[in-house]
Amino acid sequence: MPGHHISDQQVFLFMTHRRQHTQAVAAAKAGISERSARRIENDPQLPSQKKKERHWRTRADPLEPFWPRVEELLQIDGIIAVTVFETLQDEFGEDAVPDAIRRTLERRIARWRALHGGEKEIFFPQHHEPGRQGLSDFTVCDSLKVTVAGETLAYRLYHFRLAASGWEHAAVVLGGESFAALSEHLQDALWKLGGAPAEHRSDSLSAAYKNLDADAQRDFTRSYDELCRHYGMLATRNNRGEAHENGSIEGPHGHLKRRLDQALRRRGSRDFVSIEAWREFVDAQVARQNRRHAARVDAERRVLKALPARRTTDFAMVTVDVTRNGTVGIDRVILHHPLRIASAYTYPRRKSMSASVRLVEPALASSSHSISASPRFLS
């Protein structure tokens, strides 16, 4: 048509019809003139191949004021585009660096990195029904190399996540996997969320079963089922050794640890003055991510089950031998134990010694001196 550029599609259409029709008929079917048809037959190069590359901008570059800082940040090993964007917002303000330029920044960084190589991640989208499933798992975070007062911290992260909206909760666990840790932090997550999903899925919890006899394993399973039943959730597990069956939490483990790693890189130090400081740091990063999903989380909250009137058991009762020195060993922590007391309730963050049903001797086990994996003494 007069006044319009010929497109690649019109050229393809003309060449297709030209096999069976005359030049005039093929040109008419492609919507071009006979003169254009003759020019195409003389020079079959596509219009897009003839178009000269433009080397000038048609509008102001929104990243120009910040690009030197972006290149400086890209020198940090392992930093990702989202972290660069958040850093720019922190340093220059959200008015100067609005959310609208985030995709522009990501494309510009991708082109910059294309000159230096690098691989892209592959994502497979999944659909989850809101309110249907929540997932829990423990994950080792040795790769973060976090220290407390200069000492290596031996810990795991408990990680809960709603499959549909992506709302998550993470907690630092100093001991290994156990029912007490699962119960406490799962309930913390549900009460913080304000509701319970229809199903709770975990892995096989093989680490928690380790070194338990058959009776103790049955007690663990029964306690876990009762915990889920208290909140009206169906308790499900994936098969042992089949982590992909819990993919909606296994994958986010990596995302969570990568966000923490990026935040630690921005912080400039991986050492914390106390365990509580590290816990607060984790909470802040998780809360920041949850705010990004606020609309989806609010929509899913409306279909969650109501919480019961109160929490249920979040401790494990153990019987231990008292040495002649008046000490006991619980969860690899050596406690000074008054000889008159006969039992101890084990909580993930504390130990409470009791006789009968009355609490007589609380003993906190989360001090900064009990952070290593080796046996510890606490008076």
C-alpha positions in Angstrom: 0.0 0.0 0.0 1.2 3.5 -0.7 2.9 5.2 2.2 3.6 1.9 4.1 6.8 0.0 4.3 6.8 -3.6 3.0 7.1 -6.1 5.9 9.0 -9.4 5.9 5.7 -11.2 6.2 4.5 -9.6 2.9 7.7 -10.7 1.2 7.3 -14.3 2.5 3.6 -14.2 1.3 4.6 -13.0 -2.2 7.3 -15.6 -2.6 4.9 -18.3 -1.6 2.1 -17.3 -4.0 4.7 -16.7 -6.8 5.3 -20.4 -7.0 1.8 -21.0 -8.4 0.7 -17.5 -9.8 1.9 -14.8 -12.0 3.8 -11.9 -10.6 0.8 -9.6 -10.7 -1.5 -12.1 -9.0 1.1 -12.9 -6.3 1.7 -9.2 -5.7 -2.1 -8.6 -5.3 -2.4 -11.5 -2.8 0.6 -10.1 -0.8 -0.8 -6.6 -0.8 2.1 -5.0 -2.7 2.4 -3.3 -6.1 3.8 -5.0 -9.2 6.7 -2.6 -9.1 7.6 -3.8 -5.6 7.2 -7.3 -6.7 9.7 -6.8 -9.5 12.1 -5.2 -7.0 11.8 -8.2 -4.7 12.5 -10.7 -7.5 15.6 -8.7 -8.5 16.8 -8.5 -4.9 15.2 -11.2 -2.6 16.9 -9.7 0.6 14.3 -9.1 3.4 13.4 -5.5 4.4 14.6 -6.1 7.9 18.0 -7.1 6.5 18.2 -3.8 4.6 17.3 -1.7 7.5 20.2 0.4 8.8 21.0 0.1 12.5 20.2 3.2 14.5 23.0 4.6 16.7 21.2 7.4 18.3 18.6 7.6 21.1 15.0 8.9 20.6 14.6 9.6 24.4 16.7 10.3 27.4 18.5 7.3 29.0 16.9 6.7 32.5 20.0 4.8 33.6 22.6 7.3 32.5 22.9 9.0 36.0 23.4 5.6 37.7 25.3 3.5 35.2 28.8 4.2 36.6 27.5 2.9 40.0 25.9 -0.1 38.2 29.2 -1.0 36.6 30.9 -0.7 39.9 28.4 -3.1 41.5 28.7 -5.6 38.7 32.3 -6.1 39.7 31.1 -7.9 42.9 31.3 -11.6 42.3 27.9 -13.3 42.1 25.7 -10.2 42.4 22.4 -10.3 40.5 20.4 -7.6 38.7 17.7 -7.4 41.4 20.3 -6.8 44.1 21.8 -4.0 41.9 18.4 -2.4 41.5 17.6 -2.6 45.2 21.0 -1.0 46.0 20.3 1.8 43.6 17.0 2.4 45.3 18.7 2.4 48.7 21.4 4.8 47.6 19.5 7.2 45.3 15.9 6.9 46.6 12.8 5.3 45.1 11.8 8.6 43.4 15.1 8.8 41.5 15.1 5.0 40.8 11.4 4.0 40.3 10.2 0.4 39.9 9.3 1.2 36.3 13.0 1.1 35.2 13.7 -2.3 36.7 13.2 -4.2 33.5 15.3 -1.7 31.6 18.1 -2.2 34.1 17.8 -6.0 33.9 18.0 -5.9 30.0 21.0 -3.5 30.1 22.8 -5.7 32.6 22.1 -8.8 30.5 23.6 -7.1 27.4 26.6 -5.9 29.5 27.2 -9.5 30.7 26.8 -11.0 27.3 30.2 -9.5 26.4 31.8 -11.5 29.3 29.9 -14.8 29.0 27.6 -16.2 31.6 24.7 -18.6 31.7 21.0 -18.0 32.3 18.8 -19.9 34.7 16.0 -21.9 33.4 12.6 -21.6 35.1 9.6 -24.0 34.7 6.3 -22.4 35.6 3.9 -24.3 37.9 0.3 -23.6 38.9 -0.8 -24.0 42.6 -4.2 -23.5 44.0 -4.4 -20.8 46.7 -4.8 -22.1 50.2 -4.1 -25.7 49.3 -0.5 -26.4 50.2 2.2 -25.2 52.6 5.7 -26.8 52.7 8.4 -27.2 55.3 12.0 -28.3 55.2 15.3 -27.8 56.9 18.3 -26.7 54.8 22.0 -26.4 55.6 23.6 -23.0 55.0 27.3 -23.7 55.4 27.9 -21.9 52.0 26.9 -18.6 53.7 29.9 -18.8 56.0 28.2 -16.8 58.8 30.2 -16.3 62.0 29.1 -15.0 65.4 31.7 -13.1 67.4 34.3 -14.5 65.0 33.3 -18.2 65.6 31.8 -20.4 63.0 28.1 -20.9 63.5 26.8 -24.5 63.1 23.1 -24.2 62.3 20.3 -25.0 59.8 17.4 -22.9 58.5 13.9 -24.0 58.9 12.0 -22.8 55.8 8.2 -22.7 55.4 6.5 -21.5 52.2 3.0 -21.3 50.7 3.2 -22.9 47.3 0.7 -20.5 45.6 1.6 -17.0 46.8 5.2 -17.6 47.8 4.8 -16.3 51.4 7.7 -17.7 53.4 9.0 -17.9 56.9 12.6 -18.8 57.9 14.1 -19.5 61.3 17.7 -20.2 62.5 17.9 -23.6 64.2 21.0 -24.4 66.2 20.3 -28.1 66.7 19.6 -30.6 64.0 16.2 -31.6 62.6 13.8 -32.6 65.3 10.1 -32.7 66.0 10.5 -29.9 68.6 12.1 -27.6 66.0 9.6 -28.5 63.3 6.7 -28.0 65.7 7.9 -24.7 67.1 8.8 -23.0 63.8 5.9 -24.4 61.8 3.5 -23.0 64.5 5.4 -19.7 64.4 4.9 -19.5 60.7 1.2 -20.3 60.8 0.5 -17.8 63.6 2.5 -15.1 61.8 0.6 -15.9 58.6 -2.8 -15.9 60.3 -4.2 -19.1 58.9 -3.4 -22.7 57.8 -3.4 -24.3 54.4 -5.3 -27.5 53.7 -2.2 -29.6 53.3 1.3 -29.5 54.9 4.0 -31.3 53.0 7.5 -32.1 54.3 10.3 -34.3 53.2 10.9 -37.7 54.7 12.6 -36.0 57.7 15.3 -38.8 57.6 17.7 -36.6 59.5 15.2 -36.2 62.4 14.7 -40.0 62.4 18.4 -40.7 62.6 19.5 -42.7 65.7 15.9 -43.2 66.8 14.7 -46.7 67.6 11.5 -48.0 66.1 9.2 -46.9 69.0 10.7 -43.4 68.9 10.2 -43.2 65.1 6.5 -44.2 65.6 6.1 -41.5 68.3 7.7 -38.9 66.0 5.3 -39.8 63.2 2.3 -39.8 65.5 3.3 -36.4 67.0 3.7 -34.9 63.5 0.3 -36.2 62.4 -1.3 -34.8 65.6 0.4 -31.5 65.0 -1.1 -31.2 61.5 -4.5 -32.4 62.7 -4.5 -29.7 65.4 -4.4 -27.1 62.6 -6.8 -29.0 60.3 -4.0 -29.8 57.8 -3.5 -33.0 55.9 0.0 -34.3 56.7 1.9 -35.5 53.6 5.5 -36.4 52.9 7.6 -37.1 49.8 9.4 -40.4 49.4 12.9 -40.7 50.9 15.6 -39.7 48.5 13.1 -38.0 46.1 13.7 -34.3 46.9 12.1 -33.3 43.6 8.7 -34.3 45.0 9.1 -31.4 47.4 10.2 -29.1 44.6 8.1 -26.1 45.7 10.3 -25.8 48.7 13.6 -27.3 47.5 13.9 -24.7 44.7 13.1 -21.7 47.0 15.8 -22.9 49.4 18.3 -21.9 46.7 16.5 -18.6 46.1 16.4 -17.8 49.9 20.1 -18.6 50.4 21.0 -16.6 47.3 19.1 -13.6 48.6 20.8 -13.9 52.0 24.2 -14.2 50.3 23.5 -11.1 48.2 22.4 -9.2 51.3 25.6 -10.3 53.1 27.7 -9.1 50.2 26.0 -5.7 50.4 26.5 -5.7 54.1 30.2 -6.2 53.6 30.6 -8.6 56.5 29.4 -12.1 57.4 30.2 -11.7 61.2 27.4 -10.9 63.7 27.7 -9.8 67.3 25.2 -12.4 68.4 22.9 -15.2 67.2 19.9 -12.9 67.7 21.5 -10.3 65.4 21.8 -13.0 62.7 18.1 -14.1 63.3 17.0 -10.5 62.9 19.0 -10.2 59.7 17.3 -13.3 58.3 13.8 -12.0 59.4 14.4 -8.7 57.7 15.4 -10.3 54.4 12.4 -12.7 54.4 10.0 -9.8 55.3 11.3 -7.8 52.5 10.6 -10.6 50.0 7.1 -11.1 51.4 6.3 -7.5 50.8 6.9 -8.0 47.1 4.2 -10.7 47.1 1.8 -8.7 49.3 -1.2 -8.7 46.8 -0.9 -12.5 46.2 -0.5 -13.2 49.9 -3.5 -11.2 50.8 -5.6 -13.0 48.3 -4.4 -16.4 49.6 -5.0 -15.4 53.2 -8.7 -15.1 52.5 -9.0 -18.9 51.7 -6.8 -20.2 54.5 -8.3 -22.2 57.4 -8.9 -20.4 60.7 -6.3 -21.0 63.4 -7.3 -23.0 66.6 -7.7 -21.2 69.9 -4.2 -22.0 71.0 -0.9 -23.5 70.0 -0.1 -27.2 70.7 2.9 -29.0 72.0 6.2 -27.6 70.7 8.7 -29.5 73.0 10.0 -33.0 73.4 10.3 -34.7 76.7 13.4 -36.8 77.2 14.8 -38.9 80.0 18.5 -38.7 80.7 21.0 -40.1 83.2 22.5 -37.6 85.7 26.3 -38.0 86.2 28.0 -38.0 89.6 29.1 -34.5 88.7 25.4 -33.4 88.5 25.4 -32.9 84.7 23.2 -34.2 81.9 23.7 -34.2 78.1 20.7 -33.1 76.0 21.0 -32.4 72.3 24.8 -32.3 72.6 24.6 -29.6 75.3 26.0 -30.4 78.7 23.7 -28.9 81.4 24.3 -28.6 85.2 21.5 -30.6 86.7 20.3 -30.4 90.3 20.2 -34.0 91.5 16.7 -33.6 93.0 15.1 -33.0 89.5 14.0 -36.0 87.5 13.2 -34.9 83.9 13.7 -32.3 81.3 11.6 -30.8 78.5 13.6 -30.0 75.4 12.8 -26.9 73.4 14.7 -25.9 70.3 16.0 -22.7 72.0 15.8 -23.6 75.7 15.9 -26.5 78.2 13.5 -26.7 81.1 14.1 -29.1 83.9 11.1 -30.2 85.9 9.8 -32.6 88.5 6.3 -33.9 88.0 4.4 -31.2 86.1 5.7 -28.0 87.9 8.6 -26.1 86.3 11.4 -25.7 88.8 14.6 -24.9 86.8 14.6 -23.1 83.5 17.9 -23.2 81.7 18.4 -21.1 78.5 20.5 -22.7 75.8 20.8 -20.0 73.3 23.7 -18.0 74.7 26.6 -16.9 72.4 28.8 -19.5 74.0 26.8 -22.4 72.6 27.1 -22.0 68.9 29.5 -24.7 67.8 28.6 -28.3 66.8 30.8 -29.8 69.5 29.4 -30.7 72.9 28.8 -27.6 75.0 28.6 -26.9 78.8 25.9 -24.7 80.2 25.4 -24.0 83.9 
